[in-house]
Every structure is written in structure tokens, then in C-alpha cells.
Amino acid sequence: YGIKLLLSLFGSVIADQETRKYILLSFRAILQHRSLANDLYVRQNLHSWIVLTLQ
């Protein structure tokens, strides 16, 4: 549930620039682990989240 929380918090109005920075740093650390990275792509649809966030 923590990853979903980070994904939803990133786009929230309560997240300031520093919060977003730490969320991205957390994702960078998570993506260093193959099984966690796979979970992000398969279960959490990270690639879709990236596209929606950039729009």
C-alpha cells in the first residue's frame, strides 16, 4: 500500500516540491531492486502513472 500512497501523493495538491523530490528518490531506490521494479510495472502500472503525470 505504500507505493500506491506515494503514487497518489505525488499528484496531490498537498505535496510540495520537497515532498515530490523525496517520492522520486524513493522510486529511484525501489527501481534498483528487480522484483520491486517488476511489481511497479506489473501491479502498479508505473508506466501509465508516468504518462499521466507528465500530461
mmCIF file as Biopython writes it, N, C-alpha, C and O atoms, coordinates in Angstrom:
data_model
#
loop_
_atom_site.group_PDB
_atom_site.id
_atom_site.type_symbol
_atom_site.label_atom_id
_atom_site.label_alt_id
_atom_site.label_comp_id
_atom_site.label_asym_id
_atom_site.label_entity_id
_atom_site.label_seq_id
_atom_site.pdbx_PDB_ins_code
_atom_site.Cartn_x
_atom_site.Cartn_y
_atom_site.Cartn_z
_atom_site.occupancy
_atom_site.B_iso_or_equiv
_atom_site.auth_seq_id
_atom_site.auth_asym_id
_atom_site.pdbx_PDB_model_num
ATOM 1   N N  . TYR A ? 1  ? 0.810  -1.203 0.000   1.0 0.0 1  A 1 
ATOM 2   C CA . TYR A ? 1  ? 0.000  0.000  0.000   1.0 0.0 1  A 1 
ATOM 3   C C  . TYR A ? 1  ? 0.850  1.262  0.000   1.0 0.0 1  A 1 
ATOM 4   O O  . TYR A ? 1  ? 0.375  2.339  -0.363  1.0 0.0 1  A 1 
ATOM 5   N N  . GLY A ? 2  ? 2.084  1.130  0.400   1.0 0.0 2  A 1 
ATOM 6   C CA . GLY A ? 2  ? 2.959  2.298  0.458   1.0 0.0 2  A 1 
ATOM 7   C C  . GLY A ? 2  ? 3.245  2.890  -0.904  1.0 0.0 2  A 1 
ATOM 8   O O  . GLY A ? 2  ? 3.307  4.109  -1.060  1.0 0.0 2  A 1 
ATOM 9   N N  . ILE A ? 3  ? 3.420  2.024  -1.892  1.0 0.0 3  A 1 
ATOM 10  C CA . ILE A ? 3  ? 3.714  2.502  -3.241  1.0 0.0 3  A 1 
ATOM 11  C C  . ILE A ? 3  ? 2.511  3.246  -3.809  1.0 0.0 3  A 1 
ATOM 12  O O  . ILE A ? 3  ? 2.667  4.297  -4.431  1.0 0.0 3  A 1 
ATOM 13  N N  . LYS A ? 4  ? 1.320  2.709  -3.601  1.0 0.0 4  A 1 
ATOM 14  C CA . LYS A ? 4  ? 0.112  3.397  -4.076  1.0 0.0 4  A 1 
ATOM 15  C C  . LYS A ? 4  ? -0.035 4.751  -3.396  1.0 0.0 4  A 1 
ATOM 16  O O  . LYS A ? 4  ? -0.459 5.722  -4.022  1.0 0.0 4  A 1 
ATOM 17  N N  . LEU A ? 5  ? 0.310  4.813  -2.134  1.0 0.0 5  A 1 
ATOM 18  C CA . LEU A ? 5  ? 0.251  6.078  -1.408  1.0 0.0 5  A 1 
ATOM 19  C C  . LEU A ? 5  ? 1.209  7.093  -2.017  1.0 0.0 5  A 1 
ATOM 20  O O  . LEU A ? 5  ? 0.847  8.254  -2.209  1.0 0.0 5  A 1 
ATOM 21  N N  . LEU A ? 6  ? 2.432  6.657  -2.324  1.0 0.0 6  A 1 
ATOM 22  C CA . LEU A ? 6  ? 3.401  7.563  -2.943  1.0 0.0 6  A 1 
ATOM 23  C C  . LEU A ? 6  ? 2.922  8.040  -4.310  1.0 0.0 6  A 1 
ATOM 24  O O  . LEU A ? 6  ? 3.052  9.218  -4.641  1.0 0.0 6  A 1 
ATOM 25  N N  . LEU A ? 7  ? 2.372  7.128  -5.098  1.0 0.0 7  A 1 
ATOM 26  C CA . LEU A ? 7  ? 1.882  7.498  -6.426  1.0 0.0 7  A 1 
ATOM 27  C C  . LEU A ? 7  ? 0.758  8.523  -6.341  1.0 0.0 7  A 1 
ATOM 28  O O  . LEU A ? 7  ? 0.735  9.483  -7.111  1.0 0.0 7  A 1 
ATOM 29  N N  . SER A ? 8  ? -0.161 8.328  -5.424  1.0 0.0 8  A 1 
ATOM 30  C CA . SER A ? 8  ? -1.281 9.263  -5.309  1.0 0.0 8  A 1 
ATOM 31  C C  . SER A ? 8  ? -0.860 10.572 -4.654  1.0 0.0 8  A 1 
ATOM 32  O O  . SER A ? 8  ? -1.391 11.628 -4.997  1.0 0.0 8  A 1 
ATOM 33  N N  . LEU A ? 9  ? 0.074  10.522 -3.730  1.0 0.0 9  A 1 
ATOM 34  C CA . LEU A ? 9  ? 0.533  11.742 -3.068  1.0 0.0 9  A 1 
ATOM 35  C C  . LEU A ? 9  ? 1.282  12.650 -4.030  1.0 0.0 9  A 1 
ATOM 36  O O  . LEU A ? 9  ? 1.197  13.873 -3.919  1.0 0.0 9  A 1 
ATOM 37  N N  . PHE A ? 10 ? 2.009  12.071 -4.964  1.0 0.0 10 A 1 
ATOM 38  C CA . PHE A ? 10 ? 2.803  12.870 -5.896  1.0 0.0 10 A 1 
ATOM 39  C C  . PHE A ? 10 ? 1.937  13.871 -6.656  1.0 0.0 10 A 1 
ATOM 40  O O  . PHE A ? 10 ? 2.333  15.024 -6.829  1.0 0.0 10 A 1 
ATOM 41  N N  . GLY A ? 11 ? 0.776  13.448 -7.105  1.0 0.0 11 A 1 
ATOM 42  C CA . GLY A ? 11 ? -0.102 14.326 -7.869  1.0 0.0 11 A 1 
ATOM 43  C C  . GLY A ? 11 ? -1.063 15.137 -7.026  1.0 0.0 11 A 1 
ATOM 44  O O  . GLY A ? 11 ? -1.875 15.894 -7.559  1.0 0.0 11 A 1 
ATOM 45  N N  . SER A ? 12 ? -0.978 14.987 -5.726  1.0 0.0 12 A 1 
ATOM 46  C CA . SER A ? 12 ? -1.901 15.664 -4.829  1.0 0.0 12 A 1 
ATOM 47  C C  . SER A ? 12 ? -1.520 17.129 -4.637  1.0 0.0 12 A 1 
ATOM 48  O O  . SER A ? 12 ? -0.361 17.510 -4.806  1.0 0.0 12 A 1 
ATOM 49  N N  . VAL A ? 13 ? -2.505 17.939 -4.283  1.0 0.0 13 A 1 
ATOM 50  C CA . VAL A ? 13 ? -2.249 19.359 -4.042  1.0 0.0 13 A 1 
ATOM 51  C C  . VAL A ? 13 ? -1.491 19.589 -2.737  1.0 0.0 13 A 1 
ATOM 52  O O  . VAL A ? 13 ? -0.912 20.658 -2.547  1.0 0.0 13 A 1 
ATOM 53  N N  . ILE A ? 14 ? -1.483 18.612 -1.841  1.0 0.0 14 A 1 
ATOM 54  C CA . ILE A ? 14 ? -0.778 18.795 -0.571  1.0 0.0 14 A 1 
ATOM 55  C C  . ILE A ? 14 ? 0.713  18.486 -0.677  1.0 0.0 14 A 1 
ATOM 56  O O  . ILE A ? 14 ? 1.472  18.760 0.254   1.0 0.0 14 A 1 
ATOM 57  N N  . ALA A ? 15 ? 1.134  17.920 -1.802  1.0 0.0 15 A 1 
ATOM 58  C CA . ALA A ? 15 ? 2.551  17.595 -1.988  1.0 0.0 15 A 1 
ATOM 59  C C  . ALA A ? 15 ? 3.279  18.820 -2.528  1.0 0.0 15 A 1 
ATOM 60  O O  . ALA A ? 15 ? 2.960  19.325 -3.604  1.0 0.0 15 A 1 
ATOM 61  N N  . ASP A ? 16 ? 4.254  19.283 -1.769  1.0 0.0 16 A 1 
ATOM 62  C CA . ASP A ? 16 ? 5.058  20.403 -2.241  1.0 0.0 16 A 1 
ATOM 63  C C  . ASP A ? 16 ? 6.265  19.874 -3.025  1.0 0.0 16 A 1 
ATOM 64  O O  . ASP A ? 16 ? 6.396  18.668 -3.234  1.0 0.0 16 A 1 
ATOM 65  N N  . GLN A ? 17 ? 7.128  20.772 -3.448  1.0 0.0 17 A 1 
ATOM 66  C CA . GLN A ? 17 ? 8.279  20.396 -4.269  1.0 0.0 17 A 1 
ATOM 67  C C  . GLN A ? 17 ? 9.209  19.433 -3.539  1.0 0.0 17 A 1 
ATOM 68  O O  . GLN A ? 17 ? 9.730  18.496 -4.143  1.0 0.0 17 A 1 
ATOM 69  N N  . GLU A ? 18 ? 9.416  19.655 -2.261  1.0 0.0 18 A 1 
ATOM 70  C CA . GLU A ? 18 ? 10.305 18.786 -1.489  1.0 0.0 18 A 1 
ATOM 71  C C  . GLU A ? 18 ? 9.710  17.383 -1.323  1.0 0.0 18 A 1 
ATOM 72  O O  . GLU A ? 18 ? 10.428 16.386 -1.394  1.0 0.0 18 A 1 
ATOM 73  N N  . THR A ? 19 ? 8.415  17.317 -1.105  1.0 0.0 19 A 1 
ATOM 74  C CA . THR A ? 19 ? 7.747  16.016 -0.995  1.0 0.0 19 A 1 
ATOM 75  C C  . THR A ? 19 ? 7.885  15.237 -2.288  1.0 0.0 19 A 1 
ATOM 76  O O  . THR A ? 19 ? 8.181  14.042 -2.269  1.0 0.0 19 A 1 
ATOM 77  N N  . ARG A ? 20 ? 7.671  15.907 -3.413  1.0 0.0 20 A 1 
ATOM 78  C CA . ARG A ? 20 ? 7.810  15.246 -4.717  1.0 0.0 20 A 1 
ATOM 79  C C  . ARG A ? 20 ? 9.237  14.770 -4.944  1.0 0.0 20 A 1 
ATOM 80  O O  . ARG A ? 20 ? 9.461  13.708 -5.526  1.0 0.0 20 A 1 
ATOM 81  N N  . LYS A ? 21 ? 10.192 15.552 -4.486  1.0 0.0 21 A 1 
ATOM 82  C CA . LYS A ? 21 ? 11.600 15.166 -4.617  1.0 0.0 21 A 1 
ATOM 83  C C  . LYS A ? 21 ? 11.862 13.859 -3.873  1.0 0.0 21 A 1 
ATOM 84  O O  . LYS A ? 21 ? 12.507 12.958 -4.409  1.0 0.0 21 A 1 
ATOM 85  N N  . TYR A ? 22 ? 11.368 13.753 -2.649  1.0 0.0 22 A 1 
ATOM 86  C CA . TYR A ? 22 ? 11.594 12.538 -1.856  1.0 0.0 22 A 1 
ATOM 87  C C  . TYR A ? 22 ? 10.822 11.338 -2.404  1.0 0.0 22 A 1 
ATOM 88  O O  . TYR A ? 22 ? 11.275 10.199 -2.280  1.0 0.0 22 A 1 
ATOM 89  N N  . ILE A ? 23 ? 9.675  11.585 -2.999  1.0 0.0 23 A 1 
ATOM 90  C CA . ILE A ? 23 ? 8.939  10.495 -3.638  1.0 0.0 23 A 1 
ATOM 91  C C  . ILE A ? 23 ? 9.740  9.957  -4.815  1.0 0.0 23 A 1 
ATOM 92  O O  . ILE A ? 23 ? 9.861  8.742  -4.977  1.0 0.0 23 A 1 
ATOM 93  N N  . LEU A ? 24 ? 10.286 10.846 -5.638  1.0 0.0 24 A 1 
ATOM 94  C CA . LEU A ? 24 ? 11.094 10.404 -6.779  1.0 0.0 24 A 1 
ATOM 95  C C  . LEU A ? 24 ? 12.364 9.696  -6.322  1.0 0.0 24 A 1 
ATOM 96  O O  . LEU A ? 24 ? 12.794 8.730  -6.952  1.0 0.0 24 A 1 
ATOM 97  N N  . LEU A ? 25 ? 12.965 10.163 -5.240  1.0 0.0 25 A 1 
ATOM 98  C CA . LEU A ? 25 ? 14.141 9.480  -4.695  1.0 0.0 25 A 1 
ATOM 99  C C  . LEU A ? 25 ? 13.775 8.085  -4.191  1.0 0.0 25 A 1 
ATOM 100 O O  . LEU A ? 25 ? 14.554 7.142  -4.330  1.0 0.0 25 A 1 
ATOM 101 N N  . SER A ? 26 ? 12.596 7.965  -3.612  1.0 0.0 26 A 1 
ATOM 102 C CA . SER A ? 26 ? 12.131 6.650  -3.153  1.0 0.0 26 A 1 
ATOM 103 C C  . SER A ? 26 ? 11.939 5.703  -4.325  1.0 0.0 26 A 1 
ATOM 104 O O  . SER A ? 26 ? 12.316 4.533  -4.253  1.0 0.0 26 A 1 
ATOM 105 N N  . PHE A ? 27 ? 11.350 6.209  -5.409  1.0 0.0 27 A 1 
ATOM 106 C CA . PHE A ? 27 ? 11.169 5.365  -6.592  1.0 0.0 27 A 1 
ATOM 107 C C  . PHE A ? 27 ? 12.506 4.966  -7.201  1.0 0.0 27 A 1 
ATOM 108 O O  . PHE A ? 27 ? 12.662 3.845  -7.685  1.0 0.0 27 A 1 
ATOM 109 N N  . ARG A ? 28 ? 13.455 5.868  -7.179  1.0 0.0 28 A 1 
ATOM 110 C CA . ARG A ? 28 ? 14.781 5.523  -7.704  1.0 0.0 28 A 1 
ATOM 111 C C  . ARG A ? 28 ? 15.399 4.395  -6.886  1.0 0.0 28 A 1 
ATOM 112 O O  . ARG A ? 28 ? 16.019 3.491  -7.447  1.0 0.0 28 A 1 
ATOM 113 N N  . ALA A ? 29 ? 15.237 4.440  -5.575  1.0 0.0 29 A 1 
ATOM 114 C CA . ALA A ? 29 ? 15.757 3.372  -4.719  1.0 0.0 29 A 1 
ATOM 115 C C  . ALA A ? 29 ? 14.998 2.063  -4.945  1.0 0.0 29 A 1 
ATOM 116 O O  . ALA A ? 29 ? 15.601 0.990  -4.969  1.0 0.0 29 A 1 
ATOM 117 N N  . ILE A ? 30 ? 13.695 2.148  -5.108  1.0 0.0 30 A 1 
ATOM 118 C CA . ILE A ? 30 ? 12.879 0.955  -5.342  1.0 0.0 30 A 1 
ATOM 119 C C  . ILE A ? 30 ? 13.261 0.295  -6.658  1.0 0.0 30 A 1 
ATOM 120 O O  . ILE A ? 30 ? 13.336 -0.930 -6.742  1.0 0.0 30 A 1 
ATOM 121 N N  . LEU A ? 31 ? 13.503 1.103  -7.683  1.0 0.0 31 A 1 
ATOM 122 C CA . LEU A ? 31 ? 13.804 0.559  -9.006  1.0 0.0 31 A 1 
ATOM 123 C C  . LEU A ? 31 ? 15.168 -0.119 -9.079  1.0 0.0 31 A 1 
ATOM 124 O O  . LEU A ? 31 ? 15.474 -0.769 -10.078 1.0 0.0 31 A 1 
ATOM 125 N N  . GLN A ? 32 ? 15.985 0.018  -8.049  1.0 0.0 32 A 1 
ATOM 126 C CA . GLN A ? 32 ? 17.275 -0.669 -8.009  1.0 0.0 32 A 1 
ATOM 127 C C  . GLN A ? 32 ? 17.106 -2.164 -7.751  1.0 0.0 32 A 1 
ATOM 128 O O  . GLN A ? 32 ? 18.029 -2.944 -7.983  1.0 0.0 32 A 1 
ATOM 129 N N  . HIS A ? 33 ? 15.937 -2.559 -7.276  1.0 0.0 33 A 1 
ATOM 130 C CA . HIS A ? 33 ? 15.660 -3.963 -6.962  1.0 0.0 33 A 1 
ATOM 131 C C  . HIS A ? 33 ? 14.734 -4.541 -8.030  1.0 0.0 33 A 1 
ATOM 132 O O  . HIS A ? 33 ? 13.630 -4.042 -8.246  1.0 0.0 33 A 1 
ATOM 133 N N  . ARG A ? 34 ? 15.187 -5.574 -8.676  1.0 0.0 34 A 1 
ATOM 134 C CA . ARG A ? 34 ? 14.472 -6.139 -9.823  1.0 0.0 34 A 1 
ATOM 135 C C  . ARG A ? 34 ? 13.037 -6.559 -9.486  1.0 0.0 34 A 1 
ATOM 136 O O  . ARG A ? 34 ? 12.118 -6.258 -10.247 1.0 0.0 34 A 1 
ATOM 137 N N  . SER A ? 35 ? 12.835 -7.236 -8.379  1.0 0.0 35 A 1 
ATOM 138 C CA . SER A ? 35 ? 11.488 -7.713 -8.044  1.0 0.0 35 A 1 
ATOM 139 C C  . SER A ? 35 ? 10.547 -6.550 -7.722  1.0 0.0 35 A 1 
ATOM 140 O O  . SER A ? 35 ? 9.370  -6.586 -8.081  1.0 0.0 35 A 1 
ATOM 141 N N  . LEU A ? 36 ? 11.057 -5.532 -7.055  1.0 0.0 36 A 1 
ATOM 142 C CA . LEU A ? 36 ? 10.224 -4.367 -6.749  1.0 0.0 36 A 1 
ATOM 143 C C  . LEU A ? 36 ? 9.913  -3.571 -8.009  1.0 0.0 36 A 1 
ATOM 144 O O  . LEU A ? 36 ? 8.800  -3.072 -8.177  1.0 0.0 36 A 1 
ATOM 145 N N  . ALA A ? 37 ? 10.893 -3.455 -8.890  1.0 0.0 37 A 1 
ATOM 146 C CA . ALA A ? 37 ? 10.665 -2.759 -10.159 1.0 0.0 37 A 1 
ATOM 147 C C  . ALA A ? 37 ? 9.612  -3.490 -10.980 1.0 0.0 37 A 1 
ATOM 148 O O  . ALA A ? 37 ? 8.746  -2.863 -11.590 1.0 0.0 37 A 1 
ATOM 149 N N  . ASN A ? 38 ? 9.687  -4.804 -10.995 1.0 0.0 38 A 1 
ATOM 150 C CA . ASN A ? 38 ? 8.693  -5.595 -11.722 1.0 0.0 38 A 1 
ATOM 151 C C  . ASN A ? 38 ? 7.301  -5.373 -11.132 1.0 0.0 38 A 1 
ATOM 152 O O  . ASN A ? 38 ? 6.327  -5.249 -11.874 1.0 0.0 38 A 1 
ATOM 153 N N  . ASP A ? 39 ? 7.204  -5.324 -9.819  1.0 0.0 39 A 1 
ATOM 154 C CA . ASP A ? 39 ? 5.922  -5.073 -9.164  1.0 0.0 39 A 1 
ATOM 155 C C  . ASP A ? 39 ? 5.374  -3.700 -9.545  1.0 0.0 39 A 1 
ATOM 156 O O  . ASP A ? 39 ? 4.173  -3.549 -9.768  1.0 0.0 39 A 1 
ATOM 157 N N  . LEU A ? 40 ? 6.251  -2.701 -9.621  1.0 0.0 40 A 1 
ATOM 158 C CA . LEU A ? 40 ? 5.806  -1.365 -10.010 1.0 0.0 40 A 1 
ATOM 159 C C  . LEU A ? 40 ? 5.212  -1.356 -11.412 1.0 0.0 40 A 1 
ATOM 160 O O  . LEU A ? 40 ? 4.197  -0.705 -11.657 1.0 0.0 40 A 1 
ATOM 161 N N  . TYR A ? 41 ? 5.833  -2.065 -12.314 1.0 0.0 41 A 1 
ATOM 162 C CA . TYR A ? 41 ? 5.346  -2.067 -13.693 1.0 0.0 41 A 1 
ATOM 163 C C  . TYR A ? 41 ? 4.122  -2.953 -13.880 1.0 0.0 41 A 1 
ATOM 164 O O  . TYR A ? 41 ? 3.188  -2.576 -14.588 1.0 0.0 41 A 1 
ATOM 165 N N  . VAL A ? 42 ? 4.117  -4.123 -13.254 1.0 0.0 42 A 1 
ATOM 166 C CA . VAL A ? 42 ? 3.028  -5.074 -13.475 1.0 0.0 42 A 1 
ATOM 167 C C  . VAL A ? 42 ? 1.793  -4.735 -12.640 1.0 0.0 42 A 1 
ATOM 168 O O  . VAL A ? 42 ? 0.688  -4.656 -13.176 1.0 0.0 42 A 1 
ATOM 169 N N  . ARG A ? 43 ? 1.969  -4.539 -11.352 1.0 0.0 43 A 1 
ATOM 170 C CA . ARG A ? 43 ? 0.813  -4.340 -10.465 1.0 0.0 43 A 1 
ATOM 171 C C  . ARG A ? 43 ? 0.389  -2.888 -10.325 1.0 0.0 43 A 1 
ATOM 172 O O  . ARG A ? 43 ? -0.805 -2.596 -10.248 1.0 0.0 43 A 1 
ATOM 173 N N  . GLN A ? 44 ? 1.349  -1.977 -10.292 1.0 0.0 44 A 1 
ATOM 174 C CA . GLN A ? 44 ? 1.030  -0.579 -10.027 1.0 0.0 44 A 1 
ATOM 175 C C  . GLN A ? 44 ? 0.939  0.266  -11.298 1.0 0.0 44 A 1 
ATOM 176 O O  . GLN A ? 44 ? 0.588  1.444  -11.230 1.0 0.0 44 A 1 
ATOM 177 N N  . ASN A ? 45 ? 1.251  -0.322 -12.459 1.0 0.0 45 A 1 
ATOM 178 C CA . ASN A ? 45 ? 1.198  0.397  -13.740 1.0 0.0 45 A 1 
ATOM 179 C C  . ASN A ? 45 ? 2.006  1.692  -13.710 1.0 0.0 45 A 1 
ATOM 180 O O  . ASN A ? 45 ? 1.507  2.763  -14.056 1.0 0.0 45 A 1 
ATOM 181 N N  . LEU A ? 46 ? 3.257  1.571  -13.292 1.0 0.0 46 A 1 
ATOM 182 C CA . LEU A ? 46 ? 4.116  2.752  -13.188 1.0 0.0 46 A 1 
ATOM 183 C C  . LEU A ? 46 ? 4.226  3.483  -14.518 1.0 0.0 46 A 1 
ATOM 184 O O  . LEU A ? 46 ? 4.218  4.713  -14.547 1.0 0.0 46 A 1 
ATOM 185 N N  . HIS A ? 47 ? 4.327  2.756  -15.603 1.0 0.0 47 A 1 
ATOM 186 C CA . HIS A ? 47 ? 4.456  3.395  -16.914 1.0 0.0 47 A 1 
ATOM 187 C C  . HIS A ? 47 ? 3.226  4.257  -17.233 1.0 0.0 47 A 1 
ATOM 188 O O  . HIS A ? 47 ? 3.369  5.327  -17.823 1.0 0.0 47 A 1 
ATOM 189 N N  . SER A ? 48 ? 2.046  3.819  -16.861 1.0 0.0 48 A 1 
ATOM 190 C CA . SER A ? 48 ? 0.833  4.620  -17.067 1.0 0.0 48 A 1 
ATOM 191 C C  . SER A ? 48 ? 0.840  5.842  -16.160 1.0 0.0 48 A 1 
ATOM 192 O O  . SER A ? 48 ? 0.432  6.928  -16.571 1.0 0.0 48 A 1 
ATOM 193 N N  . TRP A ? 49 ? 1.301  5.666  -14.928 1.0 0.0 49 A 1 
ATOM 194 C CA . TRP A ? 49 ? 1.367  6.780  -13.987 1.0 0.0 49 A 1 
ATOM 195 C C  . TRP A ? 49 ? 2.316  7.856  -14.505 1.0 0.0 49 A 1 
ATOM 196 O O  . TRP A ? 49 ? 2.025  9.047  -14.388 1.0 0.0 49 A 1 
ATOM 197 N N  . ILE A ? 50 ? 3.445  7.449  -15.075 1.0 0.0 50 A 1 
ATOM 198 C CA . ILE A ? 50 ? 4.412  8.413  -15.612 1.0 0.0 50 A 1 
ATOM 199 C C  . ILE A ? 50 ? 3.773  9.228  -16.735 1.0 0.0 50 A 1 
ATOM 200 O O  . ILE A ? 50 ? 3.900  10.452 -16.766 1.0 0.0 50 A 1 
ATOM 201 N N  . VAL A ? 51 ? 3.094  8.558  -17.646 1.0 0.0 51 A 1 
ATOM 202 C CA . VAL A ? 51 ? 2.452  9.251  -18.768 1.0 0.0 51 A 1 
ATOM 203 C C  . VAL A ? 51 ? 1.393  10.225 -18.266 1.0 0.0 51 A 1 
ATOM 204 O O  . VAL A ? 51 ? 1.338  11.366 -18.724 1.0 0.0 51 A 1 
ATOM 205 N N  . LEU A ? 52 ? 0.561  9.793  -17.341 1.0 0.0 52 A 1 
ATOM 206 C CA . LEU A ? 52 ? -0.491 10.666 -16.816 1.0 0.0 52 A 1 
ATOM 207 C C  . LEU A ? 52 ? 0.081  11.842 -16.037 1.0 0.0 52 A 1 
ATOM 208 O O  . LEU A ? 52 ? -0.468 12.943 -16.086 1.0 0.0 52 A 1 
ATOM 209 N N  . THR A ? 53 ? 1.166  11.622 -15.328 1.0 0.0 53 A 1 
ATOM 210 C CA . THR A ? 53 ? 1.778  12.688 -14.546 1.0 0.0 53 A 1 
ATOM 211 C C  . THR A ? 53 ? 2.403  13.741 -15.450 1.0 0.0 53 A 1 
ATOM 212 O O  . THR A ? 53 ? 2.386  14.929 -15.125 1.0 0.0 53 A 1 
ATOM 213 N N  . LEU A ? 54 ? 2.949  13.319 -16.569 1.0 0.0 54 A 1 
ATOM 214 C CA . LEU A ? 54 ? 3.584  14.257 -17.495 1.0 0.0 54 A 1 
ATOM 215 C C  . LEU A ? 54 ? 2.575  15.081 -18.291 1.0 0.0 54 A 1 
ATOM 216 O O  . LEU A ? 54 ? 2.936  16.115 -18.852 1.0 0.0 54 A 1 
ATOM 217 N N  . GLN A ? 55 ? 1.330  14.646 -18.349 1.0 0.0 55 A 1 
ATOM 218 C CA . GLN A ? 55 ? 0.323  15.394 -19.119 1.0 0.0 55 A 1 
ATOM 219 C C  . GLN A ? 55 ? -0.069 16.604 -18.399 1.0 0.0 55 A 1 
ATOM 220 O O  . GLN A ? 55 ? -0.906 17.367 -18.882 1.0 0.0 55 A 1 
#
